């Protein structure tokens, strides 16, 4: 006699588990390669053609795949092509800064359907969740989707949620985002599961998926823009730290930088004072460069022999000084430079940083420039949301 529920148990080797594994393998292949025929799925998975046919029928009945025509070989079931059903789920990605929220909505295949930007000036601090939900709703509407179509949302933000308290830390520049009930409020307002992730960690996700670190599981991404931050990826996963603050290297004391006391209250530290955008602009002024922003000053330096060269060398030395401390502790395989300042400096600044770094450290990791196009935080948030929703959708149809 079986105990209640015993017949539902899935143990290794049971037909239900094998079906689930085969279904997931086929769905991943369809995502990676686009429309495929039954015979092609059979070849790629190693399944027999009858088993592949059963698999496709199962996935089509579950609404996860749809037929999209036939191959050039002619009509008939053997030539029919299938793809993942784009409408099976939708995700929202958000990139939050002190001035705006950028939103993107994508379907299950990862195709972006709409983007929207909402300025945050004038938002009441107690209306953050409502305003964010309005921005998501406008993007959903622009995508031609009905209200409530989002199945998962990921928010990238310049700070980190403390896993013990649920409060956002390292983000004094973002009033309105510090309630311990922030995530539940966002979930209720948006009407979907929500996760909040550090923006630089999400830029690293984009780099792993679309950029310079594909195939590398141990790397550090340094983001240099208005603020300085890092993502520390170990074993393919971001290292977040006990309070979520791993990688908040702007607060790191450095030789030659002003010593900042009470860094939490001042929301600054040595590396930020040495290489954040205000410091880059001040350094540019010292070298006679007149561009109005840090990124533009770096671009100006590239075309200004003499004083531009000395400015770039000084900036590279500052970035390398901070990176040297990180490399000495983490010993990564790769370093990636991302954000406004490295993007403006391109290959010239990258090479100067690598040379300066290798003078300071025993370990000498390769330094690469980010190759992610567009908005890395938004792309990383989309990738994280898609991974989560696919795991949910692809494993709950059995």
Helices and strands as residue ranges (DSSP letters): G 6-8, H 15-33, E 36-37, H 38-45, H 49-61, E 65-70, G 77-79, E 80-84, G 86-88, E 90-96, E 100-107, E 112-119, G 125-127, H 128-142, E 152-157, E 160-161, E 168-169, H 182-190, E 193-198, H 199-210, E 219-224, E 228-234, E 237-238, G 249-251, H 263-266, H 270-275, H 277-286, H 294-302, H 307-330, E 334-338, H 340-358, E 366-369, H 376-395
